[in-house]
Amino acid sequence: MINPGEGAVADATVEVAEDTIADFVAAVAERGGQLAGAPVRDPEHDGDGRYGYTLVGVNGRIVRTRIPGAPAASLLGLSSQVPCVYVDDLAWWWRDAVTQTAASIADRRSEGSEVA
């Protein structure tokens, strides 16, 4: 059974996914997520109109994403027609994917605790 938003993304392209991952990374940064570098394409995880990227946080945490090859603006709704973003193999609506990713890669040292 396919859950809402988890189906294949129609007319997806990797070129559009490149723009969308840039928007995703910017949204993650706005929520306090800090990347150690640029997203790295991971074509091994491509499928169903979603394109794999690996994000590494300044805390060393690795987050694997599958970004729809659709414009970010089309991913902001909550209907069954809106493609989900996969974060570490779990499907999330855009806002929740951003929140999950930001929480995973936030630099906790800036909050007074040490990262092991």
C-alpha positions, 0 to 999 in steps of 0.5 A: 500500500502506498501512503499519501505523498509516497507515490512516484513523482511525475515529470521529476528531473535531477535538475529540478531536484538540484534546485530543490535540495538547495531550498531544502538546505536553506530551510534546514539552516533557518531551523538551526541545522548546520551542514559541514559541507555541500549536499553530496549526490547519492544516485544509488538511492534514486527512485520514483522521481526522488533523488538521493543526497547525503547531508553531513552535519557539523556534529558529524551526523549523516542524514540521507535524503531523497528529494523529489525532482519537483519545485520546492513550492510544489512540496509545501502542501499536505494533500495526498498529491504532494510528494513527500521528502524521505529522511533516513528512509522515512517519508515526511511532508516538507516542513516535517522533513526540514524539522527532522533534518535540522534537529539531527544536524544541529550543533549541540555544542552551541547549546552547552552540551558536548558532542561525543 
